[in-house]
């Protein structure tokens, strides 16, 4: 089960067939390297005319037979064609082997590039998909800049520090194995002596890599915090300057940057320690080979000089390859720090889960009901046994002091959160048993934190209902009291509004957000301080238009408002304090009978009379 969650199973396994073919090409490349290496001894024998019939190698079995065949062919060719022509044939064969070696290596790299890019693209897609389905509670604990760093910097690190190293190691390991085999072919005794050094190399490499992996994770976390601080500072640049806190922001950034410098220095020290370590070990190995090889040549006379030269050439080829493997291993360990940060997102708990047999729901006949709903963000309860009916076609307002739980009720209806206990019902259907997309398709939310995108006004409104035509977009804009200011912009509905709507005022942004919700024509309209940036007159026009349209369409409107003038004509007003319903009724009834509501009204100079300008009949039966 653990393997199924690993990077290789999830992102590499789908390309197993292509990777195996890629490995075959790398093996062929390494095999041609081996041919080039073992052919050196017979070539030297030909050039220097040692005149010995003894094989240049001291191996046995298949290796010895192959070398004997090669040397016999050279001697026969020399007899029939002469030395110079034989040399031409040998060099041509070596050139062909060298060409095929590089062709296979290139084809392996060429075929691995699309595989590698698909892996990274899938990784980014999976992360973004995860971002889109994680609950809002997850984002309350995270920094936006840090999440951006994970999907951008960390995925790129996985590409350059892991996949790129895998690609290189596939060549190096195959070549390394074949070259080590060549060493055994040339002189098994000498090779056994050299292998004594391998445990030392493995121990030092393992020690450094473990330290590198830990420090790499800390480094990536620091980069995430730096990215988060830059994002927050740029978004809040006006606030920073207005409060003269530029110095504080600089000191905070300097502290994180200094920490990054400190950790990065240690990481790079570890990474680059692999090169001198490999050089020292390589030099030691060469010195060791010279001493032992000299003994076999001079004292025991069991190794011919040309064979020893071939052995040294092979060993010299192994040293940079082993250095590349060690460096790649260090770099791979560094990349695992980024992969660990990505896994934290991919494995984040999806609190809002859809059942496998979830029900389809495409409309509301009677309304929404909350039954004994309790909710908490931490230890202190936010909602306590809320029982609330929101009938179809009614305008319901939620009022009360800040922090009482009004916005939480709004967020429970589209299932942004699940209650700790109790139920949220659409026509007696528990929304926890229904498809999430169906539930959210039945509601339109306008929050006080207006979210617009760097696009045209038209496309920002169209986001509410991609199938809407231009007339419906204009009608929604008129209901949201936005049409006039839109037509005053340079390109009307085709005007670009900038990043997060920065070219518009706060009130204009809220109007577009309301228009976007209205064009969706969902059975439930959720307003969470949706008119907080509007003046009283504009607010009154919009809410009357929304209420009128709601009556005609049979929409349930739930509005959270601190400015009570916007909801005084609601069919029912629910007063909430510290997570409990402490009053309900019309404006007049609550003003007369509920002390908290009357106090809120008096603070806003709002009396108990219904404005005569409201064209809608009021429900006074409650």
Rosetta blueprint (number, residue, H / E / L):
1 X L
2 X L
3 X H
4 X H
5 X H
6 X L
7 X H
8 X H
9 X H
10 X H
11 X H
12 X H
13 X H
14 X H
15 X H
16 X H
17 X H
18 X H
19 X H
20 X H
21 X H
22 X H
23 X H
24 X H
25 X H
26 X H
27 X H
28 X H
29 X H
30 X H
31 X H
32 X H
33 X H
34 X H
35 X H
36 X H
37 X H
38 X H
39 X H
40 X H
41 X H
42 X H
43 X H
44 X H
45 X H
46 X H
47 X H
48 X H
49 X L
50 X L
51 X L
52 X L
53 X L
54 X L
55 X L
56 X L
57 X L
58 X L
59 X L
60 X L
61 X H
62 X H
63 X H
64 X H
65 X H
66 X H
67 X H
68 X H
69 X H
70 X H
71 X H
72 X H
73 X H
74 X H
75 X H
76 X H
77 X H
78 X H
79 X H
80 X H
81 X H
82 X L
83 X H
84 X H
85 X H
86 X H
87 X H
88 X H
89 X H
90 X H
91 X H
92 X H
93 X H
94 X H
95 X H
96 X H
97 X H
98 X H
99 X H
100 X H
101 X H
102 X H
103 X H
104 X H
105 X H
106 X H
107 X H
108 X H
109 X H
110 X H
111 X H
112 X H
113 X H
114 X H
115 X H
116 X H
117 X H
118 X H
119 X H
120 X H
121 X H
122 X H
123 X H
124 X H
125 X H
126 X H
127 X H
128 X H
129 X H
130 X H
131 X H
132 X H
133 X H
134 X L
135 X L
136 X H
137 X H
138 X H
139 X H
140 X H
141 X L
142 X L
143 X L
144 X H
145 X H
146 X H
147 X H
148 X H
149 X H
150 X H
151 X H
152 X H
153 X H
154 X H
155 X H
156 X H
157 X H
158 X H
159 X H
160 X H
161 X H
162 X H
163 X H
164 X H
165 X H
166 X H
167 X H
168 X H
169 X H
170 X H
171 X H
172 X H
173 X H
174 X H
175 X H
176 X H
177 X H
178 X H
179 X H
180 X H
181 X H
182 X H
183 X H
184 X H
185 X H
186 X H
187 X L
188 X H
189 X H
190 X H
191 X H
192 X H
193 X H
194 X H
195 X H
196 X L
197 X L
198 X H
199 X H
200 X H
201 X H
202 X H
203 X H
204 X H
205 X H
206 X H
207 X H
208 X H
209 X H
210 X H
211 X H
212 X H
213 X H
214 X H
215 X H
216 X H
217 X H
218 X H
219 X H
220 X H
221 X H
222 X H
223 X H
224 X H
225 X H
226 X H
227 X H
228 X H
229 X H
230 X H
231 X H
232 X H
233 X H
234 X H
235 X H
236 X L
237 X H
238 X H
239 X H
240 X H
241 X H
242 X H
243 X L
244 X L
245 X L
246 X H
247 X H
248 X H
249 X H
250 X H
251 X H
252 X H
253 X H
254 X H
255 X H
256 X H
257 X H
258 X H
259 X H
260 X H
261 X H
262 X H
263 X H
264 X H
265 X H
266 X H
267 X H
268 X H
269 X H
270 X H
271 X H
272 X H
273 X H
274 X H
275 X H
276 X H
277 X H
278 X H
279 X H
280 X H
281 X H
282 X H
283 X H
284 X H
285 X H
286 X H
287 X H
288 X H
289 X H
290 X H
291 X H
292 X H
293 X H
294 X H
295 X H
296 X H
297 X H
298 X H
299 X H
300 X L
301 X L
302 X L
303 X L
304 X L
305 X H
306 X H
307 X H
308 X H
309 X H
310 X H
311 X H
312 X H
313 X H
314 X H
315 X H
316 X H
317 X H
318 X H
319 X H
320 X H
321 X H
322 X H
323 X H
324 X H
325 X H
326 X H
327 X H
328 X H
329 X H
330 X H
331 X H
332 X H
333 X H
334 X H
335 X H
336 X H
337 X H
338 X H
339 X H
340 X H
341 X H
342 X H
343 X H
344 X H
345 X H
346 X H
347 X L
348 X L
349 X L
350 X L
351 X L
352 X L
353 X L
354 X L
355 X L
356 X L
357 X L
358 X L
359 X E
360 X L
361 X L
362 X L
363 X L
364 X L
365 X L
366 X L
367 X E
368 X E
369 X E
370 X E
371 X E
372 X E
373 X E
374 X E
375 X E
376 X E
377 X L
378 X L
379 X L
380 X L
381 X E
382 X E
383 X E
384 X E
385 X E
386 X E
387 X E
388 X E
389 X E
390 X E
391 X E
392 X L
393 X L
394 X L
395 X E
396 X E
397 X E
398 X E
399 X E
400 X L
401 X L
402 X L
403 X L
404 X L
405 X L
406 X H
407 X H
408 X H
409 X H
410 X H
411 X H
412 X H
413 X H
414 X L
415 X L
416 X L
417 X L
418 X L
419 X L
420 X L
421 X E
422 X E
423 X E
424 X E
425 X E
426 X E
427 X L
428 X L
429 X E
430 X E
431 X H
432 X H
433 X H
434 X E
435 X L
436 X H
437 X H
438 X H
439 X H
440 X H
441 X H
442 X L
443 X E
444 X E
445 X E
446 X E
447 X E
448 X L
449 X L
450 X L
451 X L
452 X L
453 X L
454 X L
455 X L
456 X E
457 X H
458 X H
459 X H
460 X H
461 X H
462 X H
463 X L
464 X L
465 X L
466 X L
467 X L
468 X L
469 X L
470 X H
471 X H
472 X H
473 X H
474 X H
475 X H
476 X H
477 X H
478 X H
479 X H
480 X L
481 X L
482 X L
483 X H
484 X H
485 X H
486 X H
487 X H
488 X L
489 X L
490 X L
491 X L
492 X H
493 X H
494 X H
495 X L
496 X E
497 X L
498 X L
499 X H
500 X H
501 X H
502 X L
503 X L
504 X L
505 X L
506 X H
507 X H
508 X H
509 X H
510 X H
511 X H
512 X H
513 X H
514 X H
515 X H
516 X H
517 X H
518 X H
519 X H
520 X H
521 X L
522 X L
523 X L
524 X E
525 X E
526 X E
527 X E
528 X E
529 X L
530 X L
531 X L
532 X L
533 X L
534 X L
535 X L
536 X H
537 X H
538 X H
539 X H
540 X H
541 X H
542 X H
543 X H
544 X H
545 X H
546 X H
547 X H
548 X H
549 X H
550 X H
551 X H
552 X H
553 X H
554 X L
555 X L
556 X E
557 X E
558 X E
559 X E
560 X E
561 X L
562 X L
563 X L
564 X H
565 X H
566 X H
567 X L
568 X L
569 X L
570 X L
571 X L
572 X E
573 X E
574 X E
575 X E
576 X E
577 X E
578 X L
579 X L
580 X E
581 X E
582 X E
583 X E
584 X E
585 X E
586 X L
587 X H
588 X H
589 X H
590 X H
591 X H
592 X H
593 X H
594 X L
595 X H
596 X H
597 X H
598 X H
599 X H
600 X H
601 X H
602 X H
603 X H
604 X L
605 X L
606 X L
607 X L
608 X L
609 X L
610 X L
611 X L
612 X L
613 X L
614 X L
615 X L
616 X L
617 X L
618 X L
619 X L
620 X L
621 X L
622 X L
